[in-house]
Amino acid sequence: MLWGACAVPRPETADFEALLEALSDAGVEFIVVGGLCAVLHGASVTTADIDIVPRLHPENAARLQALVTELDAWIIEPMKRRLRTRESDFLGRGQLNLSTRHGPLDVLCRLHDGRGYEELVEHSELIEDEGLRVRILDLATLIQIKASTGRVKDRLTVPILLALAELED
């Protein structure tokens, strides 16, 4: 079935709370990176999706695969086919841009610089809100990553993040 022929329209913007709760409830180990991480640090930027770096471990991959199946997720790809993920996809090096019933979820097994969960976890912090605990990149690491991607939208975010860092000092 083609993307446009989907019976249930998908949200173009993620329901951040629903996706984070689903990931947490499923026991998926992950770190929030990207635009939502900046927002959670207090940056006044916008984002439409959640970018996560999951722990690359067979048990975690199984939990993530079960969750994306439950969320009726498929891979967003140029041919507009509804390709499904496999558990092994969550153990690789690539990036999966998924459409879920709660909106877009991007799973980055490794960042552009090659770092994955194991290398990033020491540069992360747990935040909690109303019982939901989420691991996010620390501000210094987020700035470093955003500054090194070469993408225009990231270069525009860096000054905002630097201003936040100054306020923390």
BELWO-V10824 format. One record per run of one state. SS is the DSSP state (2 for helix, 1 for strand, 0 for the rest). FROM is the first residue (numbers start at 1). TO is the last residue. Records with the same first field share a line. If there is no record, write none. Layout:
# BELWO-V10824
SS->FROM-TO, FROM-TO
This chain:
# BELWO-V10824
0->1-1, 6-15, 26-29, 41-49, 55-57, 71-73, 76-80, 82-82, 84-86, 92-94, 101-102, 109-116, 130-131, 138-138, 149-151, 169-169
1->2-2, 30-33, 50-54, 74-75, 81-81, 83-83, 95-100, 103-108, 124-129, 132-137
2->3-5, 16-25, 34-40, 58-70, 87-91, 117-123, 139-148, 152-168
